[in-house]
Amino acid sequence: MLRLAVMALLLANAGYYAWSQGLLKDWGFAPEEQAEPQRMEQQIRPETLQILKVNSGKTSSITPAPPASAALAATTASAADAVPPPPADSAECLQAGVFDDRQAEALRTAAAGLPQGSWALESTPIAGRWMVYMGRFDDVETLDKKRAELRARNVNFDRAGGTLELGLSLGRFSSEEAAKRELVNLGNKGVRTARVIQERPESPGFTLRLPAVTDALRPQLDALRSAMAGKTLRTCG
């Protein structure tokens, strides 16, 4: 019985296969054909159609290009930033000095024609100066003899100058304390007749300051040259 069932099942499968493949079409047994000729006619060169495989890694790394208008705006902005601004009229601070009272008065007169606020005379007191002094000697012969003695002791000296001639300067100092220390050092070298004197007392002084010298102002500074007592303008420090 089981053998008959198996044989029947095999015959049924063979029959279905023959029917589905159209092998029984000549005997009137075949499935109904599905066809849409109008769609076939609408196809354009179907043989050229290709199916491409998408690479997900490359797809995610692609950044869409910015719109042309945005790119043009960015390029214009970069070009504008690259253009340096026109140079301004640069100003330079200059100064000269120190000048004493008489020289400062001459400068005030010479600078009267300059623009208001373009110059100033700032108070800069002139410090006193002390000297280790030897002299005054009676005559040049005595002075020369003393010079020879100092050379033998390897002591440097210079002319005292002004009203201190005939005499010798063994050093000039900005403070009395510094001059006295040098006098002690000279005593250790055998110098016995030198002493500390004040060569110049502290006195009022002034510095000429031009805070903003422009190209327009510079030619006008020639009016100051004759009143600057040989001093020159330098950059403010």
N, CA, C and O of each residue as an XYZ file, in Angstrom:
948
protein
N       0.828     -1.199      0.000
C       0.000      0.000      0.000
C       0.865      1.254      0.000
O       0.629      2.210     -0.738
N       1.858      1.206      0.844
C       2.773      2.359      0.917
C       3.501      2.545     -0.398
O       3.728      3.675     -0.830
N       3.861      1.469     -1.026
C       4.550      1.567     -2.316
C       3.652      2.231     -3.347
O       4.139      3.021     -4.156
N       2.401      1.947     -3.344
C       1.470      2.571     -4.302
C       1.344      4.069     -4.037
O       1.238      4.852     -4.981
N       1.354      4.485     -2.750
C       1.239      5.908     -2.412
C       2.463      6.678     -2.893
O       2.363      7.794     -3.404
N       3.624      6.045     -2.713
C       4.864      6.710     -3.156
C       4.863      6.847     -4.665
O       5.214      7.903     -5.191
N       4.479      5.810     -5.359
C       4.448      5.855     -6.817
C       3.462      6.920     -7.287
O       3.728      7.616     -8.266
N       2.333      7.055     -6.605
C       1.330      8.065     -6.996
C       1.875      9.470     -6.779
O       1.647     10.367     -7.591
N       2.600      9.652     -5.672
C       3.182     10.982     -5.381
C       4.237     11.359     -6.414
O       4.297     12.508     -6.852
N       5.060     10.403     -6.801
C       6.069     10.676     -7.811
C       5.439     11.026     -9.142
O       5.895     11.934     -9.836
N       4.370     10.291     -9.504
C       3.689     10.568    -10.769
C       3.034     11.954    -10.729
O       3.023     12.669    -11.731
N       2.496     12.320     -9.584
C       1.855     13.643     -9.466
C       2.884     14.760     -9.617
O       2.622     15.756    -10.291
N       4.067     14.601     -8.985
C       5.127     15.609     -9.092
C       5.641     15.712    -10.523
O       5.871     16.810    -11.029
N       5.817     14.579    -11.163
C       6.268     14.609    -12.549
C       5.251     15.279    -13.443
O       5.607     16.025    -14.355
N       3.997     15.015    -13.185
C       2.947     15.647    -13.992
C       2.911     17.158    -13.797
O       2.723     17.911    -14.752
N       3.099     17.610    -12.508
C       3.073     19.065    -12.249
C       4.257     19.761    -12.919
O       4.137     20.858    -13.464
N       5.399     19.086    -12.858
C       6.577     19.668    -13.498
C       6.370     19.815    -15.001
O       6.682     20.851    -15.589
N       5.829     18.739    -15.620
C       5.591     18.782    -17.065
C       4.572     19.859    -17.417
O       4.692     20.527    -18.444
N       3.570     20.023    -16.559
C       2.531     21.048    -16.818
C       3.084     22.459    -16.678
O       2.803     23.329    -17.503
N       3.904     22.692    -15.585
C       4.423     24.054    -15.346
C       5.444     24.475    -16.388
O       5.605     25.666    -16.654
N       6.149     23.492    -16.992
C       7.158     23.810    -17.982
C       6.577     23.859    -19.398
O       7.320     24.075    -20.355
N       5.299     23.668    -19.544
C       4.649     23.737    -20.854
C       4.863     22.523    -21.724
O       4.660     22.579    -22.937
N       5.297     21.355    -21.080
C       5.546     20.148    -21.875
C       4.234     19.493    -22.332
O       4.241     18.687    -23.263
N       3.136     19.824    -21.698
C       1.851     19.239    -22.051
C       0.981     20.200    -22.845
O      -0.228     20.018    -22.994
N       1.680     21.278    -23.372
C       0.920     22.302    -24.093
C       0.234     21.736    -25.335
O      -0.866     22.159    -25.692
N       0.886     20.786    -25.986
C       0.306     20.216    -27.214
C      -0.991     19.462    -26.932
O      -1.835     19.297    -27.813
N      -1.134     19.001    -25.666
C      -2.367     18.276    -25.300
C      -3.381     19.181    -24.617
O      -4.400     18.720    -24.102
N      -3.077     20.517    -24.621
C      -4.032     21.461    -24.056
C      -3.895     21.692    -22.579
O      -4.759     22.294    -21.941
N      -2.731     21.176    -22.007
C      -2.500     21.373    -20.580
C      -1.247     22.247    -20.397
O      -0.127     21.780    -20.604
N      -1.448     23.544    -20.000
C      -0.312     24.470    -19.776
C      -0.801     25.658    -18.968
O      -1.966     26.038    -19.079
N       0.061     26.250    -18.163
C      -0.375     27.438    -17.393
C      -0.608     28.635    -18.319
O      -0.058     28.707    -19.418
N      -1.436     29.572    -17.848
C      -1.765     30.766    -18.648
C      -0.552     31.708    -18.673
O       0.011     32.010    -17.621
N      -0.148     32.170    -19.852
C       1.017     33.045    -20.007
C       0.670     34.471    -19.586
O      -0.379     34.995    -19.961
N       1.588     35.123    -18.776
C       1.449     36.519    -18.342
C       2.330     37.391    -19.239
O       3.552     37.242    -19.224
N       1.753     38.266    -19.991
C       2.534     39.110    -20.925
C       1.922     40.484    -21.021
O       0.700     40.622    -21.053
N       2.785     41.537    -21.070
C       2.353     42.918    -21.252
C       3.204     43.532    -22.358
O       4.201     44.198    -22.080
N       2.815     43.309    -23.609
C       3.634     43.785    -24.744
C       3.818     45.281    -24.772
O       4.823     45.748    -25.309
N       2.879     46.080    -24.210
C       3.035     47.540    -24.263
C       4.204     48.025    -23.420
O       4.845     49.022    -23.753
N       4.489     47.297    -22.293
C       5.623     47.681    -21.453
C       6.942     47.301    -22.123
O       7.925     48.034    -22.011
N       6.971     46.192    -22.799
C       8.171     45.801    -23.519
C       8.532     46.820    -24.577
O       9.708     47.094    -24.819
N       7.490     47.392    -25.217
C       7.752     48.380    -26.258
C       8.307     49.680    -25.689
O       9.021     50.402    -26.386
N       7.982     50.000    -24.396
C       8.443     51.258    -23.791
C       9.886     51.193    -23.296
O      10.464     52.236    -22.988
N      10.479     50.026    -23.209
C      11.847     49.907    -22.734
C      12.832     50.456    -23.770
O      12.669     50.249    -24.972
N      13.863     51.165    -23.275
C      14.883     51.751    -24.144
C      16.201     51.044    -23.876
O      16.757     51.174    -22.785
N      16.694     50.323    -24.815
C      17.969     49.606    -24.762
C      18.154     48.909    -23.415
O      19.087     49.233    -22.681
N      17.285     47.961    -23.078
C      17.423     47.289    -21.771
C      18.719     46.522    -21.632
O      19.140     46.241    -20.510
N      19.378     46.166    -22.752
C      20.609     45.383    -22.656
C      21.775     46.173    -22.061
O      22.766     45.590    -21.619
N      21.645     47.570    -22.053
C      22.735     48.388    -21.498
C      22.607     48.622    -20.010
O      23.506     49.211    -19.410
N      21.536     48.188    -19.398
C      21.304     48.401    -17.971
C      22.311     47.599    -17.150
O      22.492     46.402    -17.370
N      22.986     48.293    -16.172
C      23.956     47.642    -15.305
C      23.591     47.912    -13.855
O      23.194     49.020    -13.496
N      23.729     46.893    -13.035
C      23.472     47.036    -11.602
C      24.813     47.221    -10.899
O      25.667     46.336    -10.940
N      24.999     48.392    -10.241
C      26.254     48.706     -9.561
C      26.141     48.397     -8.083
O      25.095     48.591     -7.464
N      27.268     47.900     -7.522
C      27.311     47.585     -6.115
C      27.768     48.822     -5.336
O      28.813     49.400     -5.635
N      26.979     49.219     -4.339
C      27.274     50.430     -3.565
C      28.221     50.091     -2.429
O      27.989     49.145     -1.676
N      29.348     50.910     -2.302
C      30.301     50.772     -1.201
C      29.905     51.740     -0.105
O      30.065     52.952     -0.248
N      29.383     51.199      0.999
C      28.854     52.065      2.070
C      29.934     52.925      2.690
O      29.654     54.051      3.102
N      31.213     52.414      2.773
C      32.294     53.207      3.386
C      32.606     54.445      2.590
O      32.766     55.527      3.156
N      32.697     54.302      1.263
C      33.005     55.452      0.418
C      31.858     56.430      0.385
O      32.053     57.644      0.316
N      30.618     55.869      0.438
C      29.459     56.761      0.364
C      29.418     57.695      1.559
O      29.088     58.872      1.414
N      29.758     57.173      2.769
C      29.680     58.008      3.964
C      30.766     59.054      4.006
O      30.613     60.069      4.685
N      31.899     58.829      3.274
C      33.021     59.775      3.330
C      32.881     60.915      2.337
O      33.672     61.859      2.354
N      31.901     60.834      1.491
C      31.746     61.880      0.478
C      30.998     63.052      1.090
O      29.908     62.886      1.637
N      31.588     64.240      0.996
C      30.962     65.454      1.507
C      30.391     66.238      0.342
O      31.102     66.519     -0.623
N      29.141     66.588      0.416
C      28.557     67.337     -0.709
C      29.235     68.681     -0.880
O      29.560     69.353      0.099
N      29.444     69.062     -2.107
C      30.100     70.336     -2.411
C      29.184     71.494     -2.052
O      27.970     71.407     -2.233
N      29.771     72.601     -1.532
C      28.927     73.741     -1.179
C      28.354     74.371     -2.432
O      28.917     74.244     -3.520
N      27.246     75.041     -2.273
C      26.654     75.730     -3.433
C      27.630     76.736     -4.020
O      28.485     77.274     -3.316
N      27.496     76.982     -5.304
C      28.410     77.903     -5.990
C      28.346     79.294     -5.392
O      29.369     79.975     -5.306
N      27.159     79.735     -4.975
C      27.026     81.080     -4.409
C      27.768     81.203     -3.092
O      28.392     82.229     -2.820
N      27.702     80.130     -2.248
C      28.410     80.166     -0.963
C      29.914     80.167     -1.172
O      30.631     80.896     -0.487
N      30.408     79.350     -2.120
C      31.840     79.314     -2.394
C      32.343     80.656     -2.893
O      33.432     81.092     -2.519
N      31.549     81.320     -3.745
C      31.952     82.630     -4.260
C      32.008     83.656     -3.148
O      32.908     84.495     -3.111
N      31.024     83.587     -2.222
C      31.020     84.538     -1.112
C      32.227     84.334     -0.212
O      32.836     85.303      0.240
N      32.586     83.053      0.055
C      33.750     82.773      0.901
C      35.030     83.252      0.254
O      35.905     83.792      0.931
N      35.153     83.059     -1.070
C      36.360     83.508     -1.778
C      36.483     85.019     -1.733
O      37.579     85.551     -1.556
N      35.369     85.711     -1.892
C      35.377     87.179     -1.856
C      35.786     87.686     -0.487
O      36.555     88.641     -0.374
N      35.252     87.023      0.592
C      35.600     87.444      1.945
C      37.076     87.229      2.233
O      37.718     88.075      2.857
N      37.627     86.084      1.775
C      39.054     85.817      1.990
C      39.919     86.835      1.272
O      40.929     87.291      1.808
N      39.520     87.192      0.054
C      40.297     88.182     -0.699
C      40.262     89.537     -0.016
O      41.251     90.270     -0.012
N      39.093     89.868      0.571
C      38.984     91.158      1.260
C      39.859     91.184      2.500
O      40.477     92.202      2.810
N      39.914     90.030      3.230
C      40.760     89.982      4.428
C      42.234     90.062      4.080
O      43.028     90.582      4.864
N      42.615     89.548      2.902
C      44.028     89.529      2.521
C      44.546     90.894      2.114
O      45.758     91.109      2.106
N      43.671     91.817      1.778
C      44.100     93.143      1.343
C      44.428     93.984      2.561
O      43.526     94.253      3.355
N      45.682     94.421      2.759
C      46.036     95.213      3.937
C      45.409     96.592      3.866
O      45.232     97.146      2.780
N      45.066     97.157      5.040
C      44.502     98.501      5.038
C      45.534     99.525      4.610
O      46.732     99.285      4.754
N      45.104    100.645      4.094
C      46.059    101.677      3.680
C      46.865    102.173      4.860
O      46.291    102.410      5.923
N      48.179    102.341      4.723
C      49.021    102.756      5.850
C      48.647    104.132      6.367
O      48.436    105.073      5.601
N      48.570    104.226      7.699
C      48.268    105.519      8.307
C      49.547    106.349      8.400
O      50.657    105.830      8.278
N      49.363    107.639      8.616
C      50.500    108.539      8.750
C      51.177    108.230     10.077
O      50.697    108.661     11.125
N      52.287    107.487     10.054
C      52.932    107.041     11.278
C      53.577    108.221     11.997
O      54.140    109.128     11.384
N      53.471    108.169     13.329
C      54.039    109.227     14.162
C      55.157    108.638     15.001
O      55.086    107.481     15.417
N      56.189    109.433     15.249
C      57.357    108.988     15.994
C      57.618    109.950     17.135
O      57.513    111.166     16.979
N      57.963    109.384     18.293
C      58.297    110.210     19.450
C      59.798    110.490     19.440
O      60.610    109.568     19.359
N      60.164    111.793     19.523
C      61.563    112.199     19.523
C      61.831    113.075     20.742
O      60.931    113.734     21.263
N      63.097    113.069     21.190
C      63.469    113.902     22.321
C      64.935    114.318     22.200
O      65.704    113.736     21.435
N      65.294    115.328     22.965
C      66.679    115.815     22.996
C      66.908    116.471     24.350
O      65.970    116.952     24.987
N      68.160    116.486     24.780
C      68.477    117.127     26.047
C      69.549    116.339     26.788
O      69.987    115.295     26.305
N      69.970    116.808     27.925
C      69.272    117.755     28.792
C      69.786    119.180     28.531
O      70.953    119.371     28.189
N      68.889    120.192     28.699
C      69.226    121.600     28.489
C      69.137    122.341     29.812
O      68.294    122.037     30.655
N      70.033    123.331     29.983
C      69.970    124.151     31.190
C      68.942    125.263     31.010
O      68.271    125.334     29.980
N      68.822    126.120     32.003
C      67.800    127.188     31.972
C      67.936    128.064     30.739
O      66.947    128.339     30.060
N      69.150    128.504     30.446
C      69.354    129.415     29.321
C      69.026    128.734     28.001
O      68.386    129.332     27.137
N      69.457    127.496     27.840
C      69.174    126.762     26.605
C      67.678    126.473     26.461
O      67.139    126.518     25.355
N      67.008    126.177     27.579
C      65.575    125.908     27.532
C      64.792    127.138     27.095
O      63.807    127.025     26.365
N      65.234    128.331     27.546
C      64.544    129.553     27.141
C      64.685    129.797     25.647
O      63.744    130.255     24.999
N      65.869    129.489     25.092
C      66.073    129.633     23.648
C      65.186    128.648     22.879
O      64.673    128.985     21.812
N      65.003    127.448     23.405
C      64.145    126.461     22.756
C      62.686    126.898     22.778
O      61.969    126.700     21.798
N      62.241    127.484     23.875
C      60.853    127.961     23.932
C      60.584    128.984     22.841
O      59.526    128.983     22.213
N      61.552    129.847     22.631
C      61.379    130.872     21.587
C      61.351    130.231     20.202
O      60.530    130.604     19.365
N      62.245    129.268     19.954
C      62.319    128.644     18.634
C      61.100    127.774     18.337
O      60.693    127.647     17.182
N      60.516    127.174     19.377
C      59.393    126.263     19.168
C      58.043    126.965     19.184
O      57.009    126.311     19.044
N      58.031    128.270     19.351
C      56.762    128.995     19.430
C      55.928    128.844     18.160
O      54.700    128.908     18.218
N      56.582    128.645     17.011
C      55.841    128.530     15.756
C      55.323    127.139     15.452
O      54.621    126.959     14.456
N      55.643    126.146     16.275
C      55.170    124.775     16.046
C      53.713    124.631     16.496
O      53.246    125.412     17.324
N      53.001    123.655     15.967
C      51.599    123.451     16.376
C      51.488    123.252     17.876
O      52.361    122.661     18.511
N      50.387    123.761     18.431
C      50.176    123.635     19.868
C      50.053    122.167     20.265
O      49.340    121.400     19.617
N      50.743    121.782     21.323
C      50.705    120.412     21.807
C      51.685    119.479     21.126
O      51.765    118.303     21.481
N      52.432    119.979     20.152
C      53.368    119.108     19.435
C      54.721    119.001     20.129
O      55.548    118.185     19.722
N      54.971    119.803     21.166
C      56.253    119.767     21.856
C      56.059    120.117     23.328
O      55.041    120.691     23.713
N      57.041    119.767     24.136
C      57.016    120.104     25.557
C      58.434    120.070     26.087
O      59.276    119.316     25.601
N      58.690    120.900     27.095
C      59.950    120.891     27.827
C      59.684    120.277     29.189
O      59.034    120.885     30.039
N      60.193    119.058     29.394
C      59.948    118.343     30.638
C      61.109    118.546     31.606
O      62.276    118.519     31.215
N      60.771    118.748     32.856
C      61.797    118.981     33.878
C      62.662    117.738     34.062
O      62.163    116.645     34.329
N      63.964    117.932     33.914
C      64.940    116.844     34.093
C      66.137    117.418     34.840
O      67.090    117.879     34.211
N      66.106    117.399     36.166
C      67.208    118.009     36.934
C      68.560    117.426     36.543
O      68.696    116.221     36.332
N      69.556    118.302     36.450
C      70.915    117.884     36.130
C      71.617    117.533     37.437
O      71.801    118.387     38.304
N      72.001    116.281     37.567
C      72.601    115.822     38.820
C      73.956    116.492     39.041
O      74.649    116.862     38.094
N      74.314    116.637     40.319
C      75.630    117.158     40.649
C      76.718    116.144     40.293
O      76.445    114.966     40.065
N      77.962    116.638     40.252
C      79.084    115.769     39.906
C      80.246    116.065     40.845
O      80.555    117.217     41.148
N      80.886    114.969     41.302
C      82.005    115.086     42.218
C      83.274    114.577     41.536
O      83.233    113.747     40.628
N      84.409    115.113     42.012
C      85.693    114.784     41.409
C      86.713    114.480     42.507
O      86.744    115.118     43.560
N      87.546    113.475     42.213
C      88.741    113.277     43.042
C      89.817    114.157     42.416
O      90.296    113.897     41.313
N      90.184    115.211     43.155
C      90.986    116.297     42.578
C      92.355    116.369     43.262
O      92.512    116.141     44.461
N      93.326    116.702     42.418
C      94.683    116.930     42.922
C      95.180    118.262     42.347
O      95.215    118.428     41.128
N      95.560    119.199     43.197
C      95.986    120.523     42.779
C      95.372    121.574     43.723
O      94.847    121.188     44.768
N      95.410    122.833     43.423
C      95.994    123.387     42.213
C      97.482    123.582     42.427
O      97.938    123.974     43.501
N      98.241    123.287     41.339
C      99.698    123.396     41.417
C     100.150    124.803     41.039
O      99.465    125.539     40.328
N     101.326    125.139     41.544
C     101.819    126.503     41.352
C     102.191    126.793     39.905
O     102.005    127.912     39.427
N     102.714    125.793     39.210
C     103.174    126.038     37.840
C     103.100    124.738     37.045
O     102.801    123.674     37.587
N     103.382    124.850     35.737
C     103.301    123.695     34.843
C     104.373    122.674     35.184
O     104.149    121.471     35.051
N     105.538    123.142     35.625
C     106.627    122.222     35.965
C     106.211    121.313     37.114
O     106.466    120.109     37.072
N     105.586    121.861     38.118
C     105.105    121.046     39.246
C     104.012    120.089     38.784
O     103.949    118.943     39.231
N     103.148    120.570     37.883
C     102.076    119.725     37.341
C     102.654    118.536     36.587
O     102.190    117.408     36.753
N     103.646    118.780     35.773
C     104.258    117.684     35.003
C     104.923    116.665     35.931
O     104.870    115.459     35.690
N     105.559    117.179     37.008
C     106.195    116.279     37.952
C     105.165    115.347     38.605
O     105.411    114.154     38.780
N     104.010    115.920     38.960
C     102.953    115.113     39.582
C     102.399    114.086     38.592
O     102.060    112.970     38.986
N     102.305    114.448     37.329
C     101.842    113.489     36.307
C     102.780    112.288     36.227
O     102.335    111.145     36.128
N     104.071    112.562     36.269
C     105.053    111.480     36.193
C     104.921    110.543     37.399
O     105.041    109.326     37.263
N     104.671    111.126     38.587
C     104.498    110.296     39.782
C     103.270    109.386     39.657
O     103.313    108.221     40.051
N     102.171    109.930     39.102
C     100.940    109.133     38.957
C     101.113    108.002     37.946
O     100.598    106.899     38.131
N     101.852    108.302     36.866
C     102.108    107.236     35.875
C     102.911    106.100     36.507
O     102.670    104.928     36.220
N     103.850    106.449     37.355
C     104.673    105.424     37.999
C     103.836    104.551     38.928
O     104.173    103.388     39.153
N     102.763    105.094     39.464
C     101.889    104.336     40.362
C     100.715    103.686     39.614
O      99.840    103.085     40.238
N     100.694    103.809     38.252
C      99.602    103.268     37.419
C      98.237    103.839     37.802
O      97.233    103.132     37.889
N      98.253    105.166     38.028
C      97.011    105.871     38.364
C      96.581    106.704     37.161
O      97.364    107.497     36.638
N      95.363    106.528     36.733
C      94.844    107.302     35.611
C      94.469    108.710     36.055
O      94.047    108.920     37.192
N      94.624    109.658     35.162
C      94.294    111.053     35.485
C      93.875    111.773     34.206
O      94.034    111.264     33.096
N      93.340    112.961     34.400
C      92.873    113.782     33.273
C      92.959    115.237     33.699
O      93.144    115.549     34.875
N      92.818    116.127     32.709
C      92.778    117.554     33.035
C      91.534    117.861     33.840
O      90.462    117.310     33.589
N      91.683    118.729     34.791
C      90.529    119.091     35.620
C      89.599    120.026     34.866
O      88.380    119.940     35.018
N      90.161    120.925     34.049
C      89.355    121.825     33.225
C      88.808    123.011     33.985
O      88.729    123.015     35.214
N      88.425    124.037     33.202
C      87.777    125.227     33.764
C      88.616    125.933     34.798
O      89.819    126.126     34.622
N      87.963    126.320     35.886
C      88.633    127.064     36.946
C      89.519    126.174     37.830
O      90.191    126.662     38.740
N      89.509    124.866     37.551
C      90.297    123.939     38.359
C      91.690    123.686     37.784
O      92.453    122.893     38.334
N      92.022    124.354     36.686
C      93.383    124.296     36.159
C      94.288    125.194     37.038
O      93.758    126.197     37.516
N      95.512    124.966     37.290
C      96.338    123.826     36.994
C      96.083    122.737     38.023
O      96.534    122.840     39.163
N      95.371    121.708     37.634
C      95.068    120.625     38.543
C      94.767    119.368     37.740
O      94.684    119.409     36.512
N      94.604    118.253     38.440
C      94.363    116.973     37.788
C      93.113    116.319     38.371
O      92.851    116.372     39.573
N      92.359    115.705     37.471
C      91.200    114.917     37.891
C      91.594    113.444     37.899
O      92.084    112.911     36.903
N      91.373    112.803     39.034
C      91.633    111.370     39.139
C      90.342    110.555     39.025
O      90.329    109.354     39.295
N      89.273    111.214     38.626
C      88.006    110.528     38.415
C      86.832    111.425     38.726
O      86.894    112.233     39.653
N      85.733    111.290     37.941
C      84.502    112.057     38.140
C      83.368    111.088     38.464
O      83.292    110.000     37.892
N      82.471    111.491     39.399
C      81.459    110.581     39.911
C      80.133    111.316     40.096
O      80.089    112.526     40.320
N      79.048    110.532     39.992
C      77.713    111.124     40.106
C      77.272    111.290     41.554
O      76.240    111.909     41.815
N      78.028    110.755     42.489
C      77.675    110.926     43.901
C      78.942    111.133     44.722
O      80.025    110.680     44.350
N      78.786    111.818     45.834
C      79.926    112.089     46.705
C      80.453    110.795     47.327
O      81.656    110.642     47.542
N      79.530    109.858     47.615
C      79.946    108.590     48.226
C      80.872    107.804     47.300
O      81.871    107.233     47.737
N      80.521    107.784     46.009
C      81.349    107.048     45.048
C      82.726    107.690     44.926
O      83.728    106.988     44.793
N      82.781    109.022     44.971
C      84.071    109.714     44.882
C      84.937    109.404     46.109
O      86.152    109.246     45.993
N      84.304    109.318     47.284
C      85.078    109.041     48.501
C      85.617    107.609     48.488
O      86.718    107.356     48.977
N      84.845    106.673     47.931
C      85.351    105.297     47.844
C      86.585    105.223     46.937
O      87.535    104.494     47.221
N      86.550    105.987     45.847
C      87.702    105.999     44.955
C      88.910    106.638     45.631
O      90.045    106.215     45.413
N      88.663    107.649     46.446
C      89.770    108.290     47.156
C      90.476    107.288     48.082
O      91.702    107.309     48.200
N      89.719    106.430     48.724
C      90.309    105.397     49.587
C      91.162    104.439     48.758
O      92.262    104.070     49.168
N      90.648    104.032     47.575
C      91.407    103.126     46.703
C      92.725    103.757     46.268
O      93.759    103.090     46.214
N      92.674    105.060     45.957
C      93.888    105.747     45.528
C      94.890    105.863     46.685
O      96.101    105.804     46.472
N      94.375    106.028     47.905
C      95.274    106.082     49.065
C      96.038    104.778     49.226
O      97.189    104.780     49.663
N      95.395    103.649     48.871
C      96.083    102.363     48.949
C      97.189    102.246     47.908
O      98.075    101.401     48.027
N      97.132    103.100     46.885
C      98.182    103.102     45.858
C      99.263    104.137     46.146
O     100.188    104.306     45.352
N      99.152    104.828     47.278
C     100.189    105.790     47.658
C      99.861    107.225     47.332
O     100.713    108.096     47.507
N      98.645    107.512     46.859
C      98.244    108.894     46.550
C      97.784    109.538     47.851
O      96.827    109.069     48.467
N      98.468    110.634     48.287
C      98.194    111.221     49.592
C      97.581    112.626     49.518
O      96.923    113.044     50.471
N      97.770    113.356     48.436
C      97.364    114.770     48.419
C      96.069    115.028     47.657
O      95.697    116.188     47.476
N      95.370    113.993     47.206
C      94.104    114.181     46.482
C      92.978    114.416     47.485
O      93.108    114.087     48.664
N      91.876    114.985     47.010
C      90.708    115.224     47.845
C      89.444    115.191     46.978
O      89.527    115.256     45.752
N      88.298    115.092     47.607
C      87.012    115.063     46.893
C      86.429    116.468     46.899
O      86.315    117.099     47.950
N      86.060    116.954     45.709
C      85.413    118.265     45.581
C      84.140    118.098     44.733
O      84.002    117.129     43.987
N      83.233    119.042     44.860
C      82.038    119.047     44.012
C      82.343    119.881     42.769
O      82.462    121.105     42.831
N      82.464    119.191     41.656
C      82.779    119.883     40.402
C      81.585    120.676     39.891
O      81.755    121.766     39.345
N      80.375    120.140     40.061
C      79.173    120.798     39.543
C      78.006    120.503     40.477
O      77.713    119.336     40.737
N      77.331    121.535     40.989
C      76.181    121.303     41.863
C      74.961    120.859     41.051
O      74.917    121.034     39.833
N      73.988    120.291     41.733
C      72.735    119.934     41.061
C      72.035    121.197     40.596
O      71.995    122.198     41.312
N      71.477    121.142     39.374
C      70.851    122.329     38.796
C      69.627    121.926     37.979
O      69.509    120.768     37.579
N      68.712    122.867     37.726
C      67.532    122.555     36.915
C      67.931    122.175     35.487
O      68.895    122.708     34.939
N      67.188    121.262     34.905
C      67.423    120.859     33.518
C      66.105    120.526     32.841
O      65.086    120.325     33.501
N      66.137    120.469     31.527
C      64.912    120.238     30.764
C      65.214    119.325     29.571
O      66.287    119.389     28.971
N      64.242    118.480     29.250
C      64.318    117.613     28.072
C      63.247    118.038     27.078
O      62.071    118.137     27.426
N      63.660    118.288     25.841
C      62.702    118.617     24.777
C      62.065    117.316     24.303
O      62.767    116.378     23.926
N      60.739    117.262     24.321
C      60.014    116.056     23.926
C      58.981    116.395     22.850
O      58.157    117.293     23.023
N      59.041    115.665     21.745
C      58.081    115.797     20.641
C      57.347    114.456     20.545
O      57.856    113.530     19.914
N      56.158    114.329     21.159
C      55.524    113.009     21.315
C      55.012    112.372     20.025
O      54.902    111.148     19.953
N      54.698    113.167     19.012
C      54.110    112.587     17.787
C      54.591    113.364     16.570
O      53.910    114.264     16.081
N      55.774    113.002     16.091
C      56.352    113.669     14.923
C      55.882    112.933     13.667
O      56.262    111.787     13.428
N      55.060    113.601     12.877
C      54.555    113.030     11.631
C      55.371    113.573     10.459
O      56.222    114.447     10.624
N      55.092    113.038      9.284
C      55.790    113.522      8.091
C      55.467    114.983      7.829
O      56.292    115.719      7.287
N      54.266    115.403      8.214
C      53.879    116.798      8.015
C      54.617    117.723      8.980
O      54.937    118.858      8.627
N      54.892    117.242     10.207
C      55.556    118.081     11.209
C      57.063    118.106     11.039
O      57.705    119.093     11.399
N      57.639    117.048     10.503
C      59.094    116.916     10.463
C      59.805    118.107      9.812
O      60.800    118.572     10.369
N      59.352    118.627      8.665
C      60.070    119.764      8.071
C      60.100    121.006      8.963
O      61.006    121.831      8.848
N      59.110    121.141      9.850
C      59.056    122.327     10.712
C      60.074    122.279     11.848
O      60.312    123.285     12.516
N      60.673    121.113     12.067
C      61.626    120.980     13.167
C      62.959    121.660     12.879
O      63.780    121.836     13.780
N      63.173    122.042     11.626
C      64.419    122.746     11.302
C      64.557    124.041     12.095
O      65.670    124.514     12.327
N      63.423    124.618     12.513
C      63.466    125.861     13.277
C      64.100    125.661     14.653
O      64.500    126.631     15.297
N      64.196    124.411     15.106
C      64.755    124.146     16.437
C      66.259    123.934     16.417
O      66.901    124.006     17.464
N      66.834    123.675     15.251
C      68.238    123.263     15.192
C      69.176    124.276     15.844
O      70.068    123.893     16.601
N      68.990    125.521     15.568
C      69.917    126.543     16.063
C      69.837    126.723     17.572
O      70.768    127.251     18.181
N      68.730    126.289     18.190
C      68.563    126.474     19.635
C      68.854    125.210     20.430
O      68.622    125.190     21.639
N      69.353    124.156     19.794
C      69.543    122.888     20.492
C      70.962    122.691     21.023
O      71.292    121.613     21.519
N      71.791    123.707     20.926
C      73.134    123.693     21.522
C      73.935    122.463     21.102
O      74.644    121.870     21.916
N      73.820    122.084     19.834
C      74.581    120.970     19.325
C      73.991    119.600     19.616
O      74.523    118.596     19.143
N      72.913    119.530     20.374
C      72.292    118.240     20.680
C      71.388    117.819     19.526
O      70.908    118.663     18.769
N      71.158    116.525     19.396
C      70.364    116.006     18.286
C      69.116    115.283     18.817
O      69.092    114.799     19.949
N      68.095    115.225     17.978
C      66.878    114.507     18.339
C      67.109    112.997     18.228
O      67.776    112.525     17.308
N      66.558    112.268     19.162
C      66.675    110.802     19.171
C      65.323    110.189     19.560
O      64.440    110.876     20.073
N      65.187    108.931     19.314
C      63.932    108.252     19.649
C      63.732    108.258     21.163
O      64.678    108.056     21.924
N      62.506    108.489     21.584
C      62.194    108.531     23.010
C      62.513    107.200     23.661
O      62.213    106.139     23.113
N      63.122    107.264     24.833
C      63.474    106.048     25.535
C      62.759    105.947     26.871
O      62.945    104.971     27.599
